[in-house]
Amino acid sequence: MTENSGLAEYEWAADFVRERAERSGLHLSDSRPIGLVLGSGLNPLAEAIEGAVAVPYEEIPHFPTSTAPGHEGRLIAGQLAGQTVVAMQGRVHFYEGYSAEEITFPIRVMQRLGVGRLILTNAAGGINPGFHAGDLMLIVDHLNFVGMAGHNPLIGPNMSAFGTRFPSMTHAYPRSLRNAALKSAQELGITLRQGVYAFLAGPNFETPAEVRYLRLVGADAVGMSTVPEALVAVHAGIEVLGISTITNVAIDHLDADKETSEEEVMETGRIVVPRLTALLTAVLGRL
Ligand code: HPA
């Protein structure tokens, strides 16, 4: 492997999407599109996109296909709140068996399509004791446990066509975008919590001891996505805004009556969609 080997695959995928959009009269190259990744249970948000061109992941060369529940697997380009957006309706996860590099393939394709700002959404468990199911949390920073275990999408020869060998993560979630989200939330009367997102591989939910550990080390929410995408985006010069929907409160004691379930995650996701749609629409209007 040499530097930038594999670049052609990103270019092919981007060309394919660009041409599909072009056929529907959407000129992605001229429009500085904003990227959007919709997490578990948040798929309905894509329905708000107007004049949409939807391309199933299976049709895009080299694109990974989504196997997770609640993840449709379509790339949707169109207009939302006066902005051109390229949205992933469903993402792929590390727990599906893809490598960290494979799950972030779409982000580099977005960069090739001219995306300079990316909004990442996810479903997460609340670790901060002040959080409730249904809360929205602005991601201010992250803990990359999977990366610490050696699975970082930037491992391997550096792709200098995208960015530098040692990208800084000090400003991974830049203040300008966070302020746009906070102002929008304030105007809409939506409570937007702020916190640190911890990325674990999953697919199991955490044990009570793991939940207490995560709280101890400074996590406010925990989930199974987003961080690899943020890393690859920052490396490629894309600004990232991250919003978690707290779909459940992570359980921190052994004698709890209930346990975390996929049903709860999906159901709370559905309940939150209108609020998150309102917030994201307002944020897009500000960018
Ligand atoms: N843990 C990990 N990932 C999650 C959770 C959780 O409690 N809820 C939604 N995604």
Residues whose N, C-alpha, C, O or C-beta is under 5 A from the ligand:
A	BS01	HPA	A123 A124 G125 F205 E206 V222 G223 M224 T247 A250 T260 V265
